[in-house]
Amino acid sequence: MNQGMERKKIFVMDDEPEMRIFLLNLLDTGGFEPVLVESGAAGLQRVTEEKPALIILNILKYRDSNTLLYRDLKLDEKLKKIPVIMLSNVDQKTFYHCQKFKNRPPGHGIPEPDAYFVKPVEADELLQLVHMLTRTSKANAAEEVV
């Protein structure tokens, strides 16, 4: 990697220590700047302040904070274009089915993420997708400035 190139910041929000280590190492060796970020309100605040190129978010854990954080991101006009990759131990169809029965205000469902992976994740596939989504999000951000 060229030393003069700026590494794109990728936020990682995952409670599992082994998965955090895997993601942080994968992103670092893939040419990104991985940043471990807390879940919930603290995580949303960091996203608002730092606006990462992409977020990798573990969902459907014991707490619902990451799912709520994701919903809040996608409802925010300034943050909703940040690509999000969801990671979970359950398939996407089951996740969305469960969300229908959660105590949510009407009209505030969970929008589709940019990508959804069931753990364990294939390293090459995930890294390829991160590269693709960060190129796409950079192009979209450039269009907004014009």
C-alpha positions as CSV (number, residue, x, y, z in Angstrom):
1,M,0.0,0.0,0.0
2,N,1.2,3.5,-0.8
3,Q,2.3,5.4,2.3
4,G,0.8,8.6,1.1
5,M,-2.7,7.2,0.6
6,E,-5.3,7.9,3.3
7,R,-6.8,4.8,4.7
8,K,-10.6,4.8,4.8
9,K,-12.0,4.5,8.3
10,I,-14.3,1.5,8.9
11,F,-16.2,1.3,12.2
12,V,-16.5,-2.2,13.7
13,M,-19.3,-2.8,16.2
14,D,-19.2,-6.4,17.4
15,D,-19.4,-7.7,21.0
16,E,-17.6,-11.0,20.3
17,P,-13.9,-10.7,21.0
18,E,-12.8,-13.3,18.4
19,M,-14.9,-11.6,15.7
20,R,-13.5,-8.2,16.6
21,I,-9.9,-9.5,16.3
22,F,-10.8,-11.1,13.0
23,L,-12.4,-8.0,11.5
24,L,-9.8,-5.5,12.8
25,N,-7.0,-7.6,11.4
26,L,-8.8,-8.3,8.1
27,L,-9.6,-4.6,7.5
28,D,-6.1,-3.5,8.6
29,T,-4.3,-5.9,6.2
30,G,-6.9,-5.0,3.5
31,G,-5.7,-1.3,3.6
32,F,-8.4,0.2,5.8
33,E,-8.3,2.0,9.2
34,P,-10.5,-0.2,11.4
35,V,-11.9,1.4,14.5
36,L,-13.6,-0.5,17.3
37,V,-16.7,1.5,18.3
38,E,-19.1,1.0,21.2
39,S,-22.7,0.1,20.4
40,G,-25.8,2.2,21.2
41,A,-25.9,6.0,21.8
42,A,-22.1,6.3,22.2
43,G,-21.6,4.6,18.8
44,L,-24.2,6.8,17.1
45,Q,-22.4,9.8,18.5
46,R,-19.1,8.7,17.1
47,V,-20.6,8.0,13.7
48,T,-22.1,11.5,13.7
49,E,-18.8,13.1,14.6
50,E,-16.4,11.0,12.4
51,K,-18.6,9.8,9.5
52,P,-16.7,6.6,8.6
53,A,-16.6,5.2,5.1
54,L,-18.5,2.1,6.2
55,I,-19.9,0.4,9.3
56,I,-19.7,-3.3,10.1
57,L,-22.4,-4.0,12.7
58,N,-23.2,-7.2,14.6
59,I,-27.0,-7.5,15.2
60,L,-29.4,-9.6,17.1
61,K,-27.4,-10.0,20.2
62,Y,-28.7,-10.2,23.8
63,R,-29.2,-6.4,23.7
64,D,-31.1,-4.7,20.9
65,S,-28.8,-1.6,20.9
66,N,-27.2,-2.3,17.5
67,T,-30.5,-2.8,15.7
68,L,-31.8,0.5,17.2
69,L,-28.5,2.2,16.3
70,Y,-28.9,0.9,12.7
71,R,-32.5,2.2,12.5
72,D,-31.4,5.6,13.8
73,L,-28.6,5.8,11.3
74,K,-30.9,5.1,8.4
75,L,-33.5,7.7,9.6
76,D,-30.8,10.4,9.8
77,E,-30.5,12.4,6.6
78,K,-26.8,13.1,7.1
79,L,-25.9,9.5,8.0
80,K,-28.2,7.3,6.0
81,K,-25.8,7.0,3.0
82,I,-23.0,5.5,5.1
83,P,-22.9,1.8,3.9
84,V,-23.6,-0.8,6.6
85,I,-22.7,-4.5,6.5
86,M,-24.7,-6.5,9.1
87,L,-23.3,-9.6,10.7
88,S,-25.5,-12.0,12.6
89,N,-25.8,-15.6,13.8
90,V,-29.2,-15.8,12.1
91,D,-30.2,-15.6,8.5
92,Q,-31.6,-12.3,7.1
93,K,-35.1,-13.6,6.6
94,T,-35.3,-14.8,10.3
95,F,-33.9,-11.4,11.5
96,Y,-36.6,-9.4,9.6
97,H,-39.3,-11.8,10.7
98,C,-38.3,-11.3,14.4
99,Q,-38.3,-7.5,13.9
100,K,-42.0,-7.5,12.9
101,F,-42.9,-8.7,16.4
102,K,-40.6,-6.3,18.3
103,N,-42.2,-3.3,20.0
104,R,-41.5,-0.7,17.3
105,P,-43.5,2.4,16.5
106,P,-45.5,1.9,13.3
107,G,-43.6,3.0,10.2
108,H,-40.3,2.7,11.9
109,G,-39.2,-0.8,10.7
110,I,-35.6,-1.7,9.9
111,P,-34.5,-0.9,6.3
112,E,-32.4,-3.3,4.3
113,P,-28.7,-3.1,4.9
114,D,-26.1,-2.7,2.1
115,A,-25.1,-6.3,2.9
116,Y,-26.0,-9.0,5.4
117,F,-23.7,-11.9,6.3
118,V,-24.4,-14.9,8.5
119,K,-21.4,-15.8,10.7
120,P,-18.9,-17.2,10.1
121,V,-17.9,-14.8,7.4
122,E,-15.6,-15.6,4.4
123,A,-12.7,-13.2,4.7
124,D,-12.1,-12.6,1.0
125,E,-15.8,-12.1,0.3
126,L,-16.2,-9.6,3.1
127,L,-13.1,-7.7,2.1
128,Q,-14.1,-7.5,-1.5
129,L,-17.5,-6.1,-0.5
130,V,-15.9,-3.5,1.8
131,H,-13.7,-2.3,-1.1
132,M,-16.7,-2.2,-3.4
133,L,-19.0,-0.3,-1.0
134,T,-16.3,2.2,0.0
135,R,-15.7,3.0,-3.6
136,T,-19.4,3.4,-4.3
137,S,-20.0,5.5,-1.2
138,K,-17.1,7.8,-2.1
139,A,-18.6,8.3,-5.6
140,N,-22.0,9.1,-4.0
141,A,-20.4,11.6,-1.7
142,A,-18.7,13.3,-4.6
143,E,-22.0,13.6,-6.4
144,E,-23.6,15.3,-3.4
145,V,-20.8,18.0,-3.3
146,V,-21.3,19.0,-6.9
